[in-house]
Amino acid sequence: MSVDSRASVVGIDAILPKVGKPARYTGGEWNSVVKDWQSTDLRVVLAYPDIYEIGASHLGLQILYELLNSRRDVLAERTYAPWIDMEAQMRDAKLPLFALESRQPVASFDVLGFTLPYELTYSNVLNMLSLAGIPLQTFERNDGDPLVIGGGSCTFNPEPLAEFFDLFVIGDGEEVFGELLDAFRESGWRPHLETGRSNRQRSSFLKQVANIQGIYVPALYDAAYSEAGVLTRPAVDGAPRRVLKRFVASLPFAPVRPVVPYLEAVHDRAAVEIMRGCTRGCRFCQAGVIYRSVRERPVDEILAMVDQVLANTGYEELGLMSLSSADHSEIKRLVQEIVRRHPNVNVSLPSLRVDSFSVDLASAIRRRKTGFTFAPEAGSQRMRDAINKHITEEDILRAAEAAFGQGWSLIKLYFLIGLPGEVIDDVADIAALVKKMLSIGRRYHRHRAQINVSVNTFCPKPQTPFQWAGQDSDDSLREKQQLLQRELRGVKLGWSDNRVSAIEAALARGDRRMGGVLEGAWRRGARFDAWSDQFVFERWQEAFSAAGLDSWQYSHRPRSLEEALPWDHIDSGISKAYLKEEYNRSVLGQFTPDCHVHDRCSACGHFKLDPNCVKAVKRAEVAANI
Amino acid sequence: MLRWQLTYSRGAALKYVGHLDLVRAWERVFRRAGVRLAFSQGFRPHAKMVFASALPVGVTGSAELLDLTLSEDTSAETLTSTITCQLPRGLSLVDIAPLEGPSLPSRVRYAVYRARVEQRLTLEDTSARLAATLAATALPRTRLREKKTLHYDLRPLIDDLWLESWDVEQVIGMRLRSDHAGAGRPDEVLAALDLLESRATIDRVGLVLEDSSRSTALPEPL
């Protein structure tokens, strides 16, 4: 292969007229950055393993795109999973996966970086590697293939993807991505200039960066399977025993120049991250663990970002992003000031708490009262205590009263079913709660009052207090879903497909052996598994049996607290002892307060990463007094 | 002046952007440029911005028309300079002129297209196809639209067809009806001529308004 044979513009013009929504593939959006292909030293392509309209709204990629492109020695481009029709046309015309900006093949970049937002995108990752013409397995790649890296929430158990990725970036990516690229530059290895069949530079580079905090090189580890569980440990000298996540103590100033898609993206708005992390401690929630601790952005900085991002994009809607926006200590002043400065902009506050303070907040900014979203998560007090969702029925009804009373006629509710310890009566309480809320709505809006209920099946996620719990059985889930359908006639009710949830749960807590299942399912045609019209359960069933593995063992089997877990070597900063304690407190229905709000340390262990957390501050004070 | 007519072009970089998406893109151009559009009254106010005619997906446009009503007085020079630096790749401004009279959509009568095809046909063959199409009394066609099949007659939507060049490039000119009663699609005409191919490029050269002195670029037949 000659040096430039890989790099040449991929000619998609002839196939574009034959596919739906061709603007998914044409790029050229406002604020997209097209740098000189030949003269830029390091070429990075950021990949989202689902369609353009979903990926374009991903805040993490927006941050990295702007950050990487601010470096003169780097060009960062984008690629998304082509939809089924486009894939067929590309395979038919033998066209490889390409990047939107330069239309150069993905294989001609130096780094291919996937974000891994949810497990059901894994088959798309394999499909995109295959479309790019990059060998699927890390050991098959040579120096001329791009470095394939992954980041995002799924990297907190990366084991099912271990054989497909050269490395994972665990935790906040802003600093470590730069360090990785610096190491790349210094190493002199440029995949796009390599032609030989050696993999010497790749493997020496991987060994070298394995010691950067937050970088996990799976090929340097192996897994031992026994009655005691799955033990993942270093296979070579020099690889750290545990990989500690990266943590940025304060949020970087970005993005203020996000790409503005022509197609309507799922979140068609400017997004400004006002806070990262949440310490409320809901026991099912993975985000609450992996994005710990809480880092607020100062109001003045948020306002400056808002001014810039609106001027740079022309967006008419602004999302103030965080895991729990009402928890920002100056949220009230912030929204008042934004509304004063930008009276014509629609401000949205996703992820609001279930309380009347949140309603008042939203009421101050919402011009169009389309629908108010609450996530009570559980219907009975017993279950809300078990999951550490610290709200009472009174709180919920008061919030509903406030929302209906302040002009909203539609409330959207999110619940989980199949939570550990849940019985059918707890689910009956969901129906009862919804009915009570609806009767409040009727008082204000008569028959116009509407409640949409979304009931998701609980999937135990790694690194959470519920990581040991089994997923609820199909029979039990079906009984619960039927009860809700019976009780909530006339309410718009959405629920998950339990077979999809079972695959999600299996992938979430999978070990390295799951890689074979994943590849088998993909070879049987699996892709876009998060799309109900594309998911085919039988592909996964066959893949499990071909690999000689039992999917139930992964999705439904409760783990013992003593068992070694496949992701134990990935250190989220939260101690396993704390997770165990939380699991036990869940069984007892005991409340664990939010350390950020109550200034009381719950001993999660994260102080070793965050110098601003309560415990770290107190320790420093004690040390100063000695 | 508060009312303006913009003539703009949509190039190949934007030809796959649908009409509604293009409307949104223009709204964002104006917002970035700080151009204040007037808003309609009512329950759901919308910016007073009227497009003469939606451009089909896959087709470029050399002289598209857009009427604006602003909420504050400005000059053509200011408007031009503020808008120009906010235009994305694929959009460019051809002209800005004060607008008088009724708004655009009610005045569009025809759209003129230029289609370049790569098929190698003889001049005689192509001329014969054009003549036969024009001579036909009906051209029944079916179109798949959102999973529904639409049966219609293309012939009354064709006003004229001509051969524009045949030496270096093979270009066919079309003047198609475009009014409240219906609009002819250029790709449908190519299909009726049996000349539709994925490499064909189609440009809308201009729109012919009711008062023909206000028509945009109108090419002369060969």
HADDOCK unambig.tbl for C-alpha pairs under 7 A between the chains (distance, minus, plus):
assign (segid A and resid 14 and name CA) (segid B and resid 198 and name CA) 5.39 0.50 0.50
assign (segid A and resid 14 and name CA) (segid B and resid 199 and name CA) 5.59 0.50 0.50
assign (segid A and resid 17 and name CA) (segid B and resid 58 and name CA) 6.87 0.50 0.50
assign (segid A and resid 17 and name CA) (segid B and resid 198 and name CA) 6.34 0.50 0.50
assign (segid A and resid 22 and name CA) (segid B and resid 16 and name CA) 5.91 0.50 0.50
assign (segid A and resid 23 and name CA) (segid B and resid 16 and name CA) 5.31 0.50 0.50
assign (segid A and resid 23 and name CA) (segid B and resid 17 and name CA) 5.75 0.50 0.50
assign (segid A and resid 28 and name CA) (segid B and resid 13 and name CA) 6.84 0.50 0.50
assign (segid A and resid 28 and name CA) (segid B and resid 89 and name CA) 6.44 0.50 0.50
assign (segid A and resid 29 and name CA) (segid B and resid 88 and name CA) 6.94 0.50 0.50
assign (segid A and resid 30 and name CA) (segid B and resid 88 and name CA) 5.52 0.50 0.50
assign (segid A and resid 262 and name CA) (segid B and resid 17 and name CA) 6.73 0.50 0.50
assign (segid A and resid 262 and name CA) (segid B and resid 21 and name CA) 5.56 0.50 0.50
assign (segid A and resid 262 and name CA) (segid B and resid 25 and name CA) 6.53 0.50 0.50
assign (segid A and resid 263 and name CA) (segid B and resid 21 and name CA) 6.00 0.50 0.50
assign (segid A and resid 311 and name CA) (segid B and resid 32 and name CA) 5.45 0.50 0.50
assign (segid A and resid 312 and name CA) (segid B and resid 32 and name CA) 6.49 0.50 0.50
assign (segid A and resid 313 and name CA) (segid B and resid 28 and name CA) 6.95 0.50 0.50
assign (segid A and resid 313 and name CA) (segid B and resid 32 and name CA) 6.49 0.50 0.50
assign (segid A and resid 314 and name CA) (segid B and resid 28 and name CA) 4.36 0.50 0.50
assign (segid A and resid 314 and name CA) (segid B and resid 29 and name CA) 6.55 0.50 0.50
assign (segid A and resid 314 and name CA) (segid B and resid 31 and name CA) 4.94 0.50 0.50
assign (segid A and resid 314 and name CA) (segid B and resid 32 and name CA) 4.67 0.50 0.50
assign (segid A and resid 315 and name CA) (segid B and resid 28 and name CA) 6.23 0.50 0.50
